[in-house]
Amino acid sequence: MANHISKIKSQTNFPSFDALDIRVGTIIKVEDAETKKATYRITVDFGAEIGTKVSCGAYRNYTPEHLVGKQIIAIINFAVKQMGPEKSEVLILGVPGSTSETVYLTPESTVANGVVVF
């Protein structure tokens, strides 16, 4: 297993964490993105209040069929990131797997779309 443990970052304060709007959403559509790296354009439903948002992410170790319907955890209040012709509106959180593949974070049980992570 590859070592993906990085150096511990410097201590910060709670308001830095509290400034992040981290929510749960359900993936409703997955398409190939038009980016330099092999990524997907992933459409996520965050519920009626927030609506749908798009993320361009390196989750190519999953098939689109596997991803659709899965709940993920994402930061929804970063500025839009331009990735070639694509615009990524949210950052789906993930971790490196044992072979460096990207593994998405998901709640253990199904929860309502749009709930806040704390």
N, C-alpha and C positions, 0 to 999 in steps of 0.2 A: 504494500500500500504506500502510495506516494505521501510525502509529508507536506501537508497544506497548511500547517500552523504557521502563522506569521507573527512577527514581533508585536507585542502588546503596545497599543497606541497610548499616548499620554492621557492622563486623567482629564475629564471634562466635567461640565456641570449639567444638572438635570434639565435646565431650560434648553440646552442644545438638543437633547433627545425629544423633549416636549414640543419643539418646533416642527418635528417631522410628523406629517399626517400619514400614518401607516394603517392601511385598511385591508380587509379581506374582500376578494372578488372571485367571480367564476369565469373561467375562460369560455368564451362562446364561439370564437372563430380563430383559426390559425392558417396563415398563408406564408409563402416564401416572401421575404423582404428583399427589396432592391438595395442592398447594402454591399460594401466591399467584402465583409466577412459573411459567412453563411449564418444567417439569422432568420428568425421567424417574425412576422408582423402578427402580434397576438392581440386580439380584441377581448377586453375583460369587462364584464358587467359588475359595477359596484353598487347596484341598487338604484331606486327611483331618485333619490336626492342627488347623487353624483352622476349617474348615467354610465355610459360606456367610455372607455379610454383605451388607447392603443399603446403597446409596448413592443419595442424591437429587442429581442433577446436571443442569446446563444443557447437555446434549449434544443438543439438539433439532435441530441441523443434520444429524444422522444419523438414519436410520430405525431403528426397533427391529431390523429384519431385518439391517441392516448391523452393528449392535453385537453381536448374539448371536454367540458364538464367538470374539470378539476378546479378546486378552490386553491387560490394562491394568496400570498401576502405581498403587498406592494406599497411603495412610497408614492403618494399621489400628488404631493405639493412641490416637487422639484420643477424648475423651469423646463419647458419643452426642449428636447435635445434633437438637433438636426443630425441625421445619420445618412449622408448622401441625399437622395430624394425623399427619404422617409423621415417622419417626425415621431419620436418616441415621447409619449405624454406622461408615462408612469414608469417606475423602476420596479420590476418584479424581483423580489429578493430570492437569492439562492446561495448555495454553498458548493465548493468543489467536491466531487465524488472521488472514489479511490483511484480512478484512472483519469482524473482531471475533467471529467464530464460535469456539466452544470446540473445540480439537483435543486429543484424549486422548493421553497418553504411552503408548507400547507398546514392548516389547523388539523388537529387530531380528529375532531368531529366536525360535521357540517354545521356551519353557522350562517346567519343572515349576511347577504352581500352588503358591504358598506360598513360593517362593524369596525370599530377602532381597536387597534392593537395597543396594549398598554404594558 
